[in-house]
Amino acid sequence: MTALLEVSGLTKSYPGPRGSSVKAVDGVSLSLERGEVLGVVGESGCGKSTLGRAILRLIEPNGGRVAFEGEDLLALGPRAMKRRRRDLQIVFQDPFGSLNPRHKVGEIVREPLDVHGVGTRRERADRVAALLELVGLPQEAAGRYPHEFSGGQRQRIAIARALALEPKLIVADEPVSALDVSIQSQIINLIAELRARLGLSILFISHDLSVIRHVSDRIAVMYLGRIVEIGPAAEVFENPAHPYTRALLSAVPRPGVAGRQDRIVLTGELPDPAHPPSGCAFHTRCPHAMPRCSVERPELVERRADGAIRENACLLHAAV
């Protein structure tokens, strides 16, 4: 059965200083099955958000292929892409910045229905009321403005808007990072509940490993625009194969554990994306770097561990 989303060799570059080119996304390939949540994790600036927006063509990629239900989105013209957007939605990081402050909540949630001409005026009003109830907001919220709500409530409004057209894929771009910690769990639980109830497929982008672990079926780890490891969430967390993944996991606080001895502190500076290191981009900070790492650029290779299929691109493991 064909995956819902198949991304192959996706690249996105921006002009850099002195005529250089910054590769925000560098040849990324991944797939997403129907009803699956794929978590994308990495440090700030690794290209996670650019990847999500390039997949949806909110920014235009420089190359690669994005196949949604077997159809290459990058080959579609404006009209065909507009029709496809009913199946593709996004929830942004900043709920206040993504909501029009001059529109009432009812107008904001109804806008996708208006743009795509869905239903009659009465049906659209009923749909807005149902969506607000679905995300845990009272129907009278439709007559209020975004500034009258808390951050968590505004993110619920953004989620309701994303669900208006009954999409098949949602890109959740750091959907809880701008919220108070006390509110984050509520939004995470809401997303998990909606995923189970509606059968959503979600590309969940976050730098927070504890959030990623809670919501994801599989995890893709990004570093400097490339995926360095991808596999089942439990396998990646319990048996990380790539040194960068191990370093990320070692930084996660553990309640009740003080003075941890297994913390991996990366040395060296973050590489300049405009002038990335040769070979493996991580070799300048990797505690296990070998001479070949500065010369050979690794590609994802399939590995099996404890019955789980997993890919990683570390030359140290590829040589074993």
HELIX and SHEET records of a PDB file:
HELIX    1   1 PRO A   17  GLY A   19  5                                   3    
HELIX    2   2 LYS A   48  ILE A   55  1                                   8    
HELIX    3   3 LEU A   73  ALA A   75  5                                   3    
HELIX    4   4 PRO A   78  ARG A   84  1                                   7    
HELIX    5   5 VAL A  105  VAL A  115  1                                  11    
HELIX    6   6 ARG A  121  LEU A  134  1                                  14    
HELIX    7   7 GLN A  139  GLY A  143  5                                   5    
HELIX    8   8 PRO A  146  GLU A  148  5                                   3    
HELIX    9   9 GLY A  151  LEU A  163  1                                  13    
HELIX   10  10 VAL A  181  LEU A  198  1                                  18    
HELIX   11  11 LEU A  209  VAL A  215  1                                   7    
HELIX   12  12 ALA A  233  GLU A  238  1                                   6    
HELIX   13  13 PRO A  243  SER A  250  1                                   8    
HELIX   14  14 PRO A  291  SER A  294  5                                   4    
HELIX   15  15 LEU A  315  ALA A  318  1                                   4    
SHEET    1   A 4 SER A  21  LEU A  32  0                                        
SHEET    2   A 4 LEU A   5  PRO A  15 -1                                        
SHEET    3   A 4 GLY A  63  PHE A  68 -1                                        
SHEET    4   A 4 GLU A  71  ASP A  72 -1                                        
SHEET    1   B 8 LEU A  88  VAL A  91  0                                        
SHEET    2   B 8 LEU A 169  ASP A 173  1                                        
SHEET    3   B 8 SER A 201  SER A 206  1                                        
SHEET    4   B 8 VAL A  37  VAL A  41  1                                        
SHEET    5   B 8 ARG A 218  TYR A 223  1                                        
SHEET    6   B 8 ARG A 226  PRO A 232 -1                                        
SHEET    7   B 8 ALA A 308  ASN A 312 -1                                        
SHEET    8   B 8 VAL A 301  ALA A 305 -1                                        
END                                                                             
